[in-house]
Amino acid sequence: MKSLVCHTNGCTVFDSNGEIIYRVENYGTKCNNEVHLMDLRGRVLVTIRRKVKQKQLSSGIALGYDVLTMIVEPHIDHCLIMAIVTVYGLINYKM
């Protein structure tokens, strides 16, 4: 991988030749509950959904969102790292 360029509500990953190898899109507003990791042709490789289970203290104070679900399509292995990067972005509300 050569570079990871974040733009709008997603990001694009380029290889060392400047070719696009992955795109991450959420097709919505910033901090959407679902993002897609796609290949060069726009085929969805991984869908990551925020599974909201907001916890509360006994006093009723709501805690932060911290539960995410990752769904990986069959026969995909090399994009796991990109999925982890995406999860990091979601956890930190950067996507």
SEPAZA-642964 format. One line per 2 residues: number of its first residue (from 1); their letters; for each residue x, z, y of N, C-alpha, C. Coordinates in steps of 0.2 Angstrom, whole numbers, plus 2048, in hexadecimal, padded with zeros to 3 digits. Example, Ala and Ser with C-alpha at 12.3 -4.5 7.8 and 13.67 -1.06 7.14 Angstrom:
2
1) AS) 842/827/7E4/83E/827/7EA/842/827/7F0 ~ 840/823/7F5/844/824/7FB/840/827/800
This chain:
95
1) MK) 804/800/7FA/800/800/800/804/800/806 ~ 802/7FC/80B/806/7FC/811/803/800/817
3) SL) 7FD/7FF/817/7FA/803/81D/7F2/805/81C ~ 7F0/80A/81F/7E9/80C/81F/7E7/80C/826
5) VC) 7E2/807/827/7E0/807/82E/7D8/809/82F ~ 7D7/80F/833/7D1/811/833/7CE/80E/83A
7) HT) 7C7/80C/839/7C4/809/83E/7BC/80A/83D ~ 7B9/80A/843/7B2/80C/843/7B0/811/83E
9) NG) 7AC/810/839/7AA/816/835/7AD/815/82E ~ 7B2/811/82D/7B5/810/827/7BD/80F/828
11) CT) 7C0/80C/823/7C7/80A/823/7C9/804/81F ~ 7CE/801/820/7D1/7FC/81C/7D8/7FD/81A
13) VF) 7D9/7FB/813/7E0/7FC/811/7E3/7F6/80F ~ 7E9/7F5/812/7ED/7EE/811/7F3/7EF/80D
15) DS) 7F5/7EA/809/7FB/7EB/805/801/7E9/809 ~ 807/7E8/806/80D/7E7/809/80D/7E0/80C
17) NG) 809/7DB/80A/809/7D5/80C/803/7D4/812 ~ 800/7D9/814/7FB/7D9/819/7F4/7D7/816
19) EI) 7F3/7D6/810/7ED/7D4/80D/7E8/7DB/80C ~ 7E2/7DA/80D/7DD/7DF/80C/7DD/7E1/805
21) IY) 7DD/7E7/803/7DC/7E9/7FC/7D6/7ED/7FB ~ 7D5/7F1/800/7CF/7F6/7FF/7CB/7F6/806
23) RV) 7C5/7F7/806/7C1/7F9/80C/7BD/7FF/80B ~ 7BC/804/80F/7B8/809/80F/7B3/809/814
25) EN) 7AC/809/812/7A7/808/817/7A1/80D/816 ~ 79E/80F/81B/798/814/81A/792/810/81C
27) YG) 792/80B/81F/78C/807/821/787/80B/825 ~ 789/810/829/785/814/82D/789/817/832
29) TK) 787/81D/834/78A/820/83A/790/825/837 ~ 794/827/83C/799/82B/83A/796/831/836
31) CN) 79A/834/831/798/839/82D/792/838/828 ~ 791/832/826/78C/830/822/78D/833/81B
33) NE) 787/834/817/788/837/811/78A/833/80B ~ 78C/82D/80C/78E/828/807/793/823/80A
35) VH) 798/822/806/79D/81D/808/79F/819/802 ~ 7A1/813/803/7A3/80E/7FD/7AA/80C/7FE
37) LM) 7AE/80C/7F8/7B4/809/7F8/7B3/803/7F5 ~ 7B5/7FD/7F9/7B4/7F7/7F6/7BB/7F3/7F5
39) DL) 7BB/7EE/7F1/7C1/7EA/7F0/7C1/7E4/7F5 ~ 7C5/7E0/7F5/7C6/7DA/7F9/7C0/7D6/7FA
41) RG) 7BC/7D5/7F5/7B6/7D1/7F5/7B0/7D5/7F7 ~ 7B0/7DB/7F8/7AB/7DF/7FB/7A7/7E2/7F5
43) RV) 7AA/7E2/7EF/7A6/7E5/7E9/7A8/7EC/7E9 ~ 7A3/7F0/7E8/7A3/7F8/7E9/7A7/7FA/7E2
45) LV) 7AC/7FE/7E3/7B0/800/7DE/7AE/808/7DD ~ 7AD/80B/7E2/7AC/812/7E2/7A7/814/7E7
47) TI) 7A2/818/7E6/79D/81B/7EB/79E/822/7EB ~ 79E/825/7F1/79F/82C/7F1/799/82E/7F5
49) RR) 796/833/7F3/790/836/7F6/791/83D/7F7 ~ 78F/83F/7FD/78F/846/7FF/789/84A/7FC
51) KV) 78A/84E/7F8/785/852/7F5/784/859/7F8 ~ 77F/859/7FD/77F/85E/801/77B/864/7FE
53) KQ) 77F/869/7FD/77C/870/7FB/77F/875/800 ~ 77C/875/806/77F/87A/80B/77D/881/809
55) KQ) 783/885/809/782/88C/806/781/890/80C ~ 77D/896/80B/77B/89B/810/77D/8A2/80E
57) LS) 77F/8A5/813/781/8AC/812/77A/8B0/811 ~ 77A/8B6/80E/774/8BA/80E/771/8BB/814
59) SG) 775/8BB/81A/772/8BC/820/76F/8B6/823 ~ 76F/8B0/81F/76C/8AA/822/771/8A5/825
61) IA) 777/8A7/826/77C/8A3/82A/77E/89D/825 ~ 77D/897/828/77F/891/824/786/890/824
63) LG) 789/88E/81E/790/88D/81D/791/885/81D ~ 797/883/81D/798/87C/81E/797/878/818
65) YD) 797/871/819/795/86C/813/79C/86C/80F ~ 79C/86D/809/7A2/86D/805/7A1/86A/7FE
67) VL) 79B/867/7FC/79A/864/7F5/79A/85D/7F6 ~ 79E/859/7F2/79E/852/7F2/79E/84F/7EB
69) TM) 79A/84A/7EA/79A/847/7E3/79D/840/7E4 ~ 7A2/83E/7DF/7A5/838/7DF/7A3/834/7D9
71) IV) 7A0/82E/7D9/79E/82A/7D4/7A3/824/7D3 ~ 7A6/823/7CE/7AB/81E/7CD/7A8/819/7C7
73) EP) 7A8/813/7C9/7A6/80E/7C4/7AB/80D/7BF ~ 7A8/80B/7B9/7AD/80A/7B3/7B3/806/7B4
75) HI) 7B8/807/7B0/7BE/803/7B0/7C2/803/7B7 ~ 7C1/808/7BB/7C4/808/7C2/7C9/80E/7C1
77) DH) 7CF/80D/7C3/7D4/813/7C2/7D8/813/7C9 ~ 7DB/80E/7CB/7E0/80E/7D1/7DD/80F/7D7
79) CL) 7D6/80F/7D8/7D3/811/7DE/7D1/818/7DF ~ 7D3/81C/7DA/7D2/823/7DB/7D5/826/7E1
81) IM) 7DB/824/7E2/7DF/827/7E8/7DB/825/7EE ~ 7D8/81F/7EF/7D4/81E/7F5/7CE/822/7F5
83) AI) 7CB/823/7EF/7C5/828/7EF/7C7/82F/7F2 ~ 7CD/831/7F0/7CF/838/7F2/7D0/838/7FA
85) VT) 7D3/832/7FC/7D4/832/804/7CD/832/807 ~ 7C8/82E/804/7C2/82E/807/7BE/835/807
87) VY) 7BF/838/802/7BC/83F/801/7BF/843/807 ~ 7C6/843/808/7C9/847/80D/7C6/845/814
89) GL) 7C5/83F/815/7C2/83D/81B/7BB/83F/81C ~ 7B7/840/817/7B0/842/817/7B0/84A/818
91) IN) 7B5/84D/815/7B5/854/815/7B7/856/81D ~ 7BB/852/820/7BD/854/826/7B9/850/82C
93) YK) 7B4/84D/82A/7AF/84A/82E/7B2/845/832 ~ 7B7/841/82F/7BA/83B/833/7B8/835/831
95) M) 7B3/834/82D/7B0/82E/82B/7A8/82E/82B
